[in-house]
Amino acid sequence: MKKVVLAFSGGLDTTYCAVHLNRDLGYEVHGVTVNTGGFSGQESATLEEIAQNLGLKSYRMIDASKKYYEEAIRYLIFGNVLKNNTYPLSVSAERIIQAIAIAGYANELGADAIAHGSTGAGNDQVRFDMTFHTICPDMEIITPIRDQSLTRNQEIAYLTSHSIEGDWSKSAYSINQGLWGTSIGGKETLTSAKSLPEEAYLHQCENQVPSQVTLTFKNGEPVGIDGRSITPVQVIQALNELTNQYAIGRDMHVGDTVIGIKGRVGFEAGGALVTIKAHHLLEKHVCSKQQLFIKDQLAAWYGQMMHDGQMLDPVMRDIEAFFASAQAHVSGDVYIKLLPYRFELEGISSKYDLMGDKVSMYGEETSGWSAQEARGFSKILANQTKIYQKVKQQDED
């Protein structure tokens, strides 16, 4: 039998794929799930049981949380990347890392084909396909849900006819949870007028008492919280736990999909937003004006490329090299206050703080130049605009 590796979530779509690939197409099905920080130990065990009950030839859970941080999240932090100034690319980056891991596993297994349960209406089909075409160029890509244009009811009827039992009751909201945030889709996200209701979010505000958090960065990476030195993944996990208590990080993202239509999704990403905003504040203190300016331009491109599934393009490595270089002095502590539904950045401390130079104090005093030098600087700086306005006035007269 030919081997197919199936990206398996245990839901209706991938359950249909598993049965169809084996019983109709005659494949030996090997399921794989990539954990990017969204599965507990119990959930992993449940998925393995589902895979066994479906008769999959093998099933594997790949833990890619560390890889997710090292190859994606780290650079999203370095770039302070927020798509449309709002969304921390929680799902976009996660899907690429998952696709890379699945493709690697397919090569390792010597599979003849690779399959996923995406529909033809979203971004994920593109992210998976592009990655598979790049890493497994000779493997056939099989997408039953997309290719057969199946409805939910058709899938359920098919599984029922093959004596496959399951709870196929559709939740009012589709939720994707990972290390860098949780996305939430529902009836409100299909239109433009309404936000998600309280019950749609995974976490409600349980703490009304403000608290202080100190986040420590070293060369741009989060390496400690409240004086504890831990790994960046552990920092983000700890921040998620803290911000969830206050329901921090909720928002709605509206953006342009890869397939050319507008899309809207709700999300909660307290750990990601606090990390990015804290990192950005520290950068504003320790980086030069031009470093910050150029980094902002590259971050917009980087986020767009990541969103559109182009993570394997070599230009991404070029941008990452610049990001990493610019982090040489992004080290220090950032002080944050957590409150119900929001957070405040209170300040930073760093030996690289450019405000620490005593040449001047903004708006107060300076020992770096004289009053006459300041007068001359302002006059010369105005020359170009002054000349333009003078010529423009003559033309109008």
WOTAGI-V116852 format. One record per residue. PHI is phi in whole degrees, -180 to 180 (none if undefined). OMEGA is omega in radians with two decimals (999 if undefined). Layout:
phi;omega
PHI;OMEGA
PHI;OMEGA
This chain:
phi;omega
none;3.06
-73;-3.13
-98;3.00
-129;3.03
-95;-3.11
-110;2.99
-68;-2.90
-115;3.09
-113;-3.13
86;3.12
-83;-3.08
-59;-3.06
-62;-3.08
-76;3.02
-68;3.06
-58;-3.12
-58;-3.10
-60;-3.11
-70;-3.11
-62;-3.11
-63;-3.11
-83;-2.97
-83;-3.11
-98;-3.06
-101;3.03
76;3.13
-89;2.92
-85;-2.96
-97;3.09
-116;-3.10
-85;3.08
-145;3.06
-121;3.14
-109;-3.12
-89;3.08
-109;3.06
100;-3.07
-110;-3.09
-116;3.02
-86;3.12
-61;3.14
-67;3.12
-64;3.10
-63;3.13
-65;3.12
-65;3.13
-62;3.14
-64;3.11
-65;3.11
-61;-3.14
-61;3.13
-65;-3.13
-66;3.12
-81;3.11
83;3.09
-62;-3.14
-62;3.07
-155;3.08
-143;-3.14
-141;3.01
-104;3.13
-102;3.09
-87;-3.10
-116;-3.10
-61;3.14
-67;3.11
-63;3.11
-58;3.10
-66;-2.99
-66;-3.02
-103;-3.12
-136;-3.02
-59;-3.12
-54;-3.09
-79;3.03
-68;3.05
-71;-3.14
-54;-3.11
-91;-3.04
51;-2.96
-78;3.01
-132;-3.11
-63;-3.07
54;3.14
59;-3.04
-136;-2.86
-102;-3.09
-80;3.09
58;-3.08
-56;-3.09
-86;-3.06
-55;-3.12
-68;-3.11
-62;-3.10
-62;-3.13
-66;3.12
-62;3.10
-63;-3.12
-63;3.12
-62;-3.14
-66;3.14
-65;3.12
-63;3.11
-63;3.12
-67;3.12
-63;3.09
-64;-3.14
-61;-3.09
-81;-3.08
71;-3.08
-71;3.07
-90;-3.10
-148;3.13
-138;-3.01
-135;3.03
-146;-3.02
-102;-3.14
-68;3.01
-88;3.12
-94;-3.00
-111;-3.05
-135;-3.12
-76;-2.98
-62;3.12
-56;-3.12
-71;-3.12
-62;3.11
-66;-3.07
-59;-3.11
-60;-3.13
-67;3.14
-66;3.11
-61;-3.10
-79;-3.03
-92;3.14
-124;-2.98
-62;-3.10
-98;-3.13
-89;3.03
-73;3.07
-103;-3.09
-112;-3.12
-133;-3.04
-58;-3.08
-66;3.13
-69;-3.01
-69;-3.12
-97;-3.13
50;-3.03
-79;2.98
-92;3.12
-61;-3.12
-65;3.10
-65;3.10
-64;-3.13
-64;3.13
-62;3.13
-63;-3.12
-65;3.12
-63;3.14
-66;3.12
-104;3.07
60;3.07
-97;-3.11
-96;3.10
-180;3.07
-89;-3.09
-98;3.10
-63;-3.03
-84;3.04
-66;3.13
-66;-3.09
-135;3.05
-94;-3.02
-127;3.06
-124;-3.05
-110;3.10
-151;-3.09
-58;-3.00
-97;3.07
137;-3.11
-122;3.06
-99;-3.07
-137;3.09
-118;3.13
-167;-3.07
-60;-3.13
-69;-3.10
-81;3.12
-84;3.10
-125;-3.01
-104;-2.88
-93;-2.96
-118;3.05
-95;3.13
-72;3.07
-75;-3.11
-54;-3.04
-70;3.14
-74;-3.10
-81;-3.12
-68;-3.04
-126;3.07
-106;-3.10
-70;-3.12
-113;-3.09
-128;-3.14
-100;-3.07
-94;3.14
-60;3.11
-141;-3.12
-106;3.08
-134;3.04
-112;-3.13
-108;-3.10
-106;3.10
-116;3.00
-134;-3.08
50;3.06
87;-3.10
-100;3.08
-74;-3.03
-123;3.14
-165;3.10
-141;-3.13
52;3.07
85;3.12
-92;3.09
-87;-3.13
-138;-3.11
-75;3.10
-56;3.11
-61;3.13
-68;3.07
-62;-3.12
-65;3.10
-62;3.12
-65;3.10
-65;3.09
-59;-3.14
-63;-3.13
-70;-3.08
-70;3.10
-61;-3.14
-64;-3.11
-104;-3.08
56;3.12
-86;3.01
101;3.11
-83;3.06
-172;3.06
-119;3.11
-109;3.03
-120;-3.10
-153;3.12
-92;-3.13
-78;3.10
-64;-3.05
-90;2.94
93;3.09
-119;3.07
-77;3.09
-135;-3.11
-135;-3.13
-149;3.03
-91;3.09
-157;2.93
-131;-3.04
-148;-3.09
-60;-3.13
-62;-3.13
-66;-3.08
-67;3.11
-64;-3.13
-63;-3.11
-64;-3.09
-68;3.09
-66;3.11
-62;-3.13
-62;3.12
-62;3.13
-62;3.11
-60;-3.11
-63;3.12
-87;-2.95
-114;-3.12
-98;3.12
-77;3.13
-57;-3.09
-74;3.04
-58;-3.12
-64;-3.11
-65;-3.11
-66;-3.13
-63;3.10
-61;-3.13
-67;-3.12
-67;-3.13
-64;3.12
-63;3.10
-66;-3.10
-61;3.13
-62;3.13
-65;3.12
-63;3.12
-61;-3.13
-58;-3.05
-88;3.05
84;-3.04
-99;-3.05
-62;-3.08
-86;3.07
-66;-3.07
-61;3.12
-63;3.11
-66;3.09
-68;3.12
-66;3.14
-66;3.12
-61;3.12
-64;3.09
-66;3.12
-54;-3.09
-63;3.13
-62;-3.10
-72;-3.10
-92;-3.03
-53;-3.09
-114;-3.13
-86;-3.12
-133;3.13
150;-3.12
-109;3.04
-121;-3.08
-103;-2.99
-129;3.03
-108;3.09
-101;3.13
-136;3.11
-55;3.05
70;-3.13
-159;3.05
-142;3.13
-126;3.03
-91;-3.02
-91;-3.13
163;-3.10
-140;2.92
-139;-3.13
-158;3.09
-69;3.13
-100;-3.11
-61;-3.11
-73;3.01
-78;-3.13
-78;3.10
-70;-3.03
-89;3.09
-62;-3.11
-155;3.03
-132;-2.98
-52;3.08
77;-3.07
-120;-3.06
-156;3.08
-149;3.03
-116;-3.05
-90;3.13
-159;-3.10
-92;3.10
-63;-3.13
-66;3.10
-64;3.10
-65;3.12
-63;-3.13
-66;3.12
-59;-3.13
-64;-3.12
-66;3.14
-66;-3.13
-63;-3.12
-84;-2.99
-55;-3.04
-60;-3.14
-69;3.13
-64;3.14
-64;-3.14
-60;-3.10
-65;3.12
-66;3.12
-66;3.13
-62;3.14
-66;3.12
-64;3.14
-65;-3.14
-72;3.13
-72;999
